[in-house]
Amino acid sequence: FASKHKDETKRKKKSYSSKRAVVMEAPERKKQAFVQALNSIRNEKVSIRKTRNAERLVAKQKKNAQKDEAMEENRKANKKRQYRADGKRETIREAKRQKS
């Protein structure tokens, strides 16, 4: 455990390395500007993609809601038709029973 680092206590004064200003050379500045531009382009693309996906999702949900509503109406109509047919059959059976 001798090589294990020890937890440093909080310094009261800033160290020299944290106080000194880091001045980048011209090539470093160009590289950093390029990387920053790439990251901002990527972030812009990601945000555009997210908004478009959200719009697509809303449109899809709207379309599915209309579809479900139409299916529900058909289901209701079919059940109503089925109940009417069942009722007619039942009245015919009752009429036959009363005749005999």
URJOJO-V946569 format. One line per field, one symbol per residue. psi: psi as a letter, one per 40 degrees, with the letter a starting at -180 (. if undefined). burial: + if it has 16 or more other ideal C-beta (glycine too) atoms within 10 Angstrom, else -. A space follows every 10 residues. Layout:
psi: ???
burial: ???
This chain:
psi: edehiihiih idiiiddddi hhhiiddddd dddddddddd dddddddddd dddddddddd dddddddddd dddddddddd dddddddddd ddddddddd.
burial: ---------- ---------- ---------- ---------- ---------- ---------- ---------- ---------- ---------- ----------
